[in-house]
Amino acid sequence: MVKCSECGFIAWRHRETRELVEADGEFRQDFHFPSAISAREYPLCFMRKRNIGKDYEKAKNADSLESVATALGSNQRASILRNVLAAEFPCDSFSEWQQGFTPKEHRELVDRKELLEWQAAREDADRTWRKEQAISERFWRLIQVLVFGLAGGAVAIAAALIGRG
């Protein structure tokens, strides 16, 4: 279980460019909405593992969370969003947030890490295969030596017997 507030895949859609932008440290700390973001929008999960807007609306309609937001005496929207994003969530795509990286760059980091792990596993498998091939090659060379040695001995014995007459 992870917290979406700590994930690098949380993003905002910029009001004018419609590009996905990083949910910065200021948002992650106080949950106030950036000025370049439309007031009706919610953060997005770049990996599409969670519909944060839907979860926000559910939490907003729940009496318990509204009373918590009112008790805090702060912006109700920020308080509800804090509760939604700080809650534990089962996610297999979590990537720890690194300041200055966009969600796309976080995805590239994950992809690069997976590629390196795959390459390492592939190299280990290749090394194992080469060792097995070397053992197999030595075994067959030994068999060849024995067969040719026996065949050579048999030819020598046959030649000696034929020579005697």
C-alpha positions in Angstrom: 0.0 0.0 0.0 1.3 3.4 -1.0 0.3 7.1 -0.7 -0.5 8.9 -4.0 0.8 12.1 -2.4 4.3 10.6 -2.5 4.1 9.3 -6.0 5.9 10.8 -9.0 2.9 10.0 -11.3 0.6 12.6 -9.7 0.1 15.3 -12.3 -2.0 18.4 -13.1 -3.4 19.3 -16.5 -2.2 22.9 -17.3 -5.2 25.2 -17.9 -3.9 26.7 -21.2 -1.6 24.2 -22.7 -3.5 21.1 -21.5 -0.1 19.4 -20.9 0.5 17.3 -17.8 2.7 19.0 -15.3 4.4 17.8 -12.1 2.5 18.1 -8.8 5.2 20.1 -7.1 6.5 20.1 -3.6 4.3 23.0 -2.5 1.2 21.2 -3.5 2.4 18.0 -1.9 3.0 19.9 1.4 -0.1 22.0 1.7 -2.4 20.7 -1.0 -3.2 24.1 -2.4 -4.0 24.2 -6.1 -1.5 25.8 -8.5 -2.6 29.0 -10.2 -2.2 27.5 -13.7 -4.8 24.9 -12.9 -8.5 25.2 -13.4 -10.4 25.4 -10.1 -12.7 22.5 -11.3 -9.8 20.1 -12.0 -8.2 17.5 -9.8 -4.8 16.0 -9.9 -4.4 13.0 -12.2 -2.7 9.7 -12.0 -0.4 9.5 -15.0 -0.5 5.7 -14.9 -4.3 5.7 -14.7 -4.4 3.5 -11.7 -6.7 5.8 -9.7 -9.5 8.2 -10.6 -8.6 10.9 -8.0 -11.5 13.1 -9.1 -14.0 10.3 -8.4 -12.4 9.5 -5.1 -12.5 13.2 -4.2 -16.2 13.4 -4.9 -16.9 10.3 -2.8 -14.9 11.8 0.1 -16.6 15.2 -0.3 -20.0 13.5 0.1 -18.9 11.5 3.1 -19.9 13.3 6.3 -16.9 12.1 8.3 -14.4 13.7 5.9 -16.4 17.0 5.6 -16.4 17.3 9.4 -12.7 16.7 9.5 -12.2 19.4 6.8 -14.4 21.9 8.7 -12.6 21.1 12.0 -9.2 21.9 10.5 -10.5 25.4 9.7 -8.7 25.4 6.4 -9.7 25.2 2.8 -12.2 22.4 2.6 -11.2 21.3 -0.9 -7.5 21.1 0.1 -8.4 19.2 3.3 -10.5 16.6 1.4 -7.8 16.2 -1.2 -5.2 15.8 1.5 -7.3 12.9 2.9 -7.7 11.3 -0.4 -4.1 11.5 -1.5 -2.6 10.7 1.8 -4.7 7.5 2.2 -3.0 4.2 1.7 -3.8 2.8 -1.8 -2.9 -0.5 -3.5 -0.9 0.4 -6.5 1.6 -1.6 -8.5 2.8 1.4 -10.5 4.1 3.6 -7.6 7.3 5.6 -8.3 8.7 7.7 -5.6 8.4 11.4 -6.4 11.6 13.2 -7.4 11.4 17.0 -7.5 11.7 18.5 -11.0 10.7 15.4 -12.9 7.5 15.3 -14.9 5.3 12.2 -14.7 6.6 11.2 -18.2 10.2 11.4 -16.9 9.2 9.3 -13.9 7.8 6.8 -16.3 11.1 6.9 -18.3 13.0 6.2 -15.0 10.8 3.2 -14.3 11.2 1.9 -17.8 15.0 2.4 -17.7 15.2 0.6 -14.3 13.1 -2.3 -15.7 15.3 -2.5 -18.8 18.4 -2.6 -16.8 16.9 -5.4 -14.6 15.9 -7.3 -17.7 19.4 -6.9 -19.2 21.0 -8.1 -16.0 18.7 -11.2 -15.9 19.4 -11.8 -19.6 23.2 -11.6 -19.1 23.0 -14.0 -16.1 21.0 -16.4 -18.2 23.5 -16.1 -21.0 26.4 -16.7 -18.6 24.6 -19.8 -17.3 24.0 -21.1 -20.8 27.6 -20.5 -21.8 28.8 -22.5 -18.8 26.4 -25.3 -19.6 27.6 -25.3 -23.2 31.3 -25.4 -22.1 30.6 -28.4 -19.9 28.7 -30.1 -22.7 31.5 -29.3 -25.1 34.1 -30.8 -22.8 32.0 -34.0 -22.3 31.6 -34.5 -26.1 35.4 -33.9 -26.6 36.1 -36.6 -24.0 33.7 -38.9 -25.7 35.5 -38.2 -29.1 38.9 -38.9 -27.5 37.7 -42.2 -26.1 36.0 -43.3 -29.3 39.0 -42.3 -31.5 41.4 -43.8 -29.0 39.5 -47.1 -29.0 39.1 -47.0 -32.7 42.8 -46.3 -33.2 43.7 -49.2 -30.8 41.3 -51.5 -32.6 42.9 -50.6 -35.9 46.4 -51.1 -34.5 45.4 -54.5 -33.1 43.8 -55.5 -36.4 46.8 -54.4 -38.3 49.1 -56.4 -36.0 46.9 -59.5 -36.5 46.8 -59.0 -40.3 50.6 -58.5 -40.3 51.1 -61.9 -38.6 49.2 -63.4 -41.1 
